[in-house]
Amino acid sequence: MAKRRFLFREPSLIALENLWAHKLRSFLTLLGVIIAVTALIGVVSAVDGLNNYVAERVGNFGTNVFYLARYPIITNVKDLLAARRRNRKVTMEDYEYLRDHVTLADRVGAQDWREKNVRGGNESLDDVNIRGATPNIIDIGTNKVAAGRFFTEIEYERHALVAFLGADVADRLYPQIDVLGKTVAVEGIPFEVVGVAERVGTVFGQSQDNFIYIPLTAQHKIWGQGSPDADGLWIAMKCDSPGSLEQAKDQVRALMRARRHQPYQQEDAFGLIASESVTSLWNDIFGGLANASIGIVSVFLIIGGVVIMNIMLASVTERTHEIGIRKSLGARRRDILLQFLVESSVMAATGGLLGIVLALGVTQLVVAATAMPMRTPFHAVALALVVSTVVGLFFGLWPAVRAARLDPVVALRAE
């Protein structure tokens, strides 16, 4: 065991001494590996951070929640045009039908979106997201009550003009004032504020707190069930058990197909959207970009490996006499082979370590200076170090074999 440690320690020390003795040459030699490792960790950090961001902020519909809407997630114009011809708006009648017939979802709610101008106090806001909803939507979605309450079933049935405000709307209309009990006018219609939501923040720079919830019955009474270009309701369903989510989706699909008298061979004339639908779309879009980035990283690794191979070949030429002396003193081919393989691996691993340090610094700088969500997983660091070391082994193999095959007599004659 001690002998094996010595076999690895000596060539490792020699490689580190050579790197330190020729700093500029070493830096230029390892530049390709440094760039490749930095880019690799940067890409993985961006992908991991964005995937986590999308899962938590964009595609998070709530625990065990899915929606029925007019359209599913569509990624191309052809499917969109076909869906526009085939799919009909989701109506209140659809909501009431599912509410009465779905048995595998524990809660069934609905909401509708409009963009309206709002006024309160001395302030006015344009294009506020007005969400007409059923009272149980607060128990289905991700919004939570920070102050006051959500509107009740009685207020919903009576078409009451009450409002539940997003944090941005409350702060901008009534800054530093208790907004509960105040009035906000939506397109001139006064609503009493009964509650304020917890702040959500932004998603890709867009505020998620610029909304007002009002009873869906009041919205339909004032503005009707939807403008001609609207896509109808979104019906939200929540299952208490994760295992019943897919079964509930299948039940909803069967009920809606029967309700709309769809033939067996025809595609759904509606969309079922869950969190995995959004994350899957994101992975499809960003996965191609990530794969392209990995391809660019591979090119830099190959370039770095070729440079290391040339440096090692030059090292074999410079140290031919040394190799002859070692062989004459009893060193075997595998000893020489191991020496140069270890040296090339240590050289590449050093470049990998420098790339890791640089990547971590750049990642922290990007996070501090921008809104870009980046997260560096440990496996990315380990992968980068392993890949750089393997590159050194692979491209150091030919120089090591060449050194091991040198004839000791010819090598001793070299100057």
C-alpha positions, 0 to 999 in steps of 0.5 A, spaced: 500 500 500 505 504 501 509 503 495 502 504 491 502 511 494 509 512 493 507 511 485 502 516 485 505 521 490 512 522 486 509 523 479 503 528 482 509 532 485 513 532 479 507 535 475 505 540 480 512 542 480 512 543 473 506 547 473 509 552 478 515 552 475 512 554 468 506 558 470 504 562 464 505 556 460 501 552 465 496 557 464 496 557 457 496 549 457 490 549 462 486 554 459 481 550 454 480 545 460 479 552 465 474 555 460 470 548 459 469 546 466 467 554 467 462 553 462 460 546 464 458 548 471 455 555 469 450 551 464 449 546 469 448 551 475 443 555 470 439 549 468 438 547 475 437 554 478 432 555 472 428 548 473 427 549 480 425 556 479 420 554 474 418 548 478 417 553 484 414 559 481 412 558 474 409 551 474 407 551 481 399 550 481 399 548 488 399 541 491 395 535 487 392 541 483 390 541 476 386 545 471 381 544 466 381 550 461 379 551 453 386 549 451 392 545 453 399 546 453 401 548 446 407 549 443 406 550 435 402 554 431 399 547 427 396 544 433 393 551 436 389 552 429 386 545 430 385 547 437 381 553 436 377 550 431 375 544 435 375 546 443 370 550 446 370 555 451 369 552 458 363 555 461 359 556 468 355 550 466 361 546 465 363 548 472 357 546 475 357 539 472 364 537 474 362 540 481 356 535 481 359 529 478 367 529 480 368 524 486 375 523 485 377 531 486 376 533 493 375 541 491 372 543 485 373 551 484 373 556 478 376 562 476 376 567 470 381 573 468 380 580 466 384 586 465 381 592 468 383 599 471 382 600 478 382 606 483 383 607 490 384 613 495 388 618 490 391 613 486 389 609 480 392 603 476 392 600 469 391 593 467 390 590 474 388 582 473 381 581 476 380 574 478 373 572 479 373 566 483 369 561 487 370 562 495 374 555 495 379 557 490 383 560 496 384 553 499 386 550 492 391 555 489 397 558 492 395 564 494 394 565 502 391 570 506 396 575 510 390 580 513 383 580 513 379 574 510 377 571 503 370 572 501 365 567 503 360 562 500 354 567 502 357 573 499 358 569 493 351 567 492 349 574 493 353 577 488 357 581 493 361 587 491 367 585 496 375 584 494 381 580 496 387 584 494 394 582 492 400 585 496 402 590 490 395 593 489 394 594 496 401 597 497 400 602 491 393 604 492 393 605 500 400 606 502 402 605 509 394 605 511 390 599 513 386 597 507 381 593 510 374 596 509 377 601 504 373 601 497 377 600 490 373 602 484 374 597 478 372 600 472 368 605 476 364 599 480 366 600 488 368 594 492 369 593 499 376 590 501 375 584 505 382 581 505 390 582 502 394 576 500 401 574 502 406 577 497 408 572 492 414 576 489 416 576 481 417 571 476 422 573 471 421 580 473 413 580 472 409 582 479 405 576 481 401 580 486 398 585 481 391 582 482 384 582 485 379 577 487 372 578 487 366 573 487 365 570 480 358 571 480 359 578 481 364 579 475 359 575 471 353 579 473 357 586 472 361 584 465 358 577 463 361 571 462 366 573 458 368 577 452 368 575 445 375 573 445 376 570 452 377 563 453 372 562 458 373 559 465 379 555 468 376 550 473 381 548 478 381 541 482 384 539 488 386 532 491 387 531 498 391 524 496 397 525 491 395 518 488 388 520 486 391 526 482 391 522 475 385 518 477 381 524 478 384 527 471 382 521 467 375 522 471 374 529 469 377 527 461 371 522 461 366 526 464 368 532 459 368 528 453 361 525 454 358 532 456 361 534 449 359 528 445 366 527 443 367 520 438 373 516 441 378 517 436 377 525 436 382 529 441 380 532 447 376 538 446 379 541 452 385 542 456 388 539 462 394 542 465 398 540 471 404 543 474 408 537 470 405 540 464 409 547 465 415 543 467 415 538 461 414 544 456 420 548 460 424 542 459 423 541 452 424 548 450 431 549 455 433 542 454 435 543 447 439 549 449 442 546 454 444 540 450 447 545 445 451 548 450 454 541 453 456 541 445 460 547 446 463 545 452 465 538 449 469 542 444 473 546 449 475 540 453 477 537 446 481 543 445 484 543 452 486 535 452 489 536 445 494 542 448 495 537 454 497 531 449 502 536 446 505 539 452 506 531 455 509 529 448 514 535 449 515 533 456 517 526 453 522 529 448 525 533 454 526 528 459 528 522 454 535 521 458 531 521 465 527 516 462 533 512 460 536 512 467 530 510 470 529 504 466 536 502 467 535 502 474 530 497 473 523 501 472 518 497 468 514 500 462 508 500 467 512 505 472 513 510 466 506 509 463 503 510 470 508 516 471 506 520 465 498 518 466 498 521 473 502 527 471 497 529 465 491 527 470 494 532 475 495 537 470 488 536 467 485 536 474 488 542 476 485 546 470 478 543 473 479 546 480 481 552 477 475 552 473 471 550 478 473 556 483 472 561 477 465 558 475 463 559 483 465 566 483 462 567 476 455 564 479 455 568 485 457 574 481 451 573 476 446 572 482 448 578 486 448 582 480 442 580 476 435 576 477 438 570 474 436 564 478 442 560 479 444 554 483 450 550 483 449 542 485 454 538 488 454 533 483 456 538 477 462 540 481 464 533 482 462 531 475 466 537 472 472 535 476 471 527 474 471 529 467 477 534 467 481 528 470 478 523 465 480 528 459 487 528 462 488 521 462 485 520 455 489 525 452 495 523 456 495 516 454 499 516 447 505 520 450 505 515 456 505 509 451 510 513 447 515 514 453 514 507 456 516 504 449 523 508 449 529 503 448 533 505 455 540 504 451 537 509 445 534 514 451 541 514 455 544 517 449 539 523 448 542 529 450 
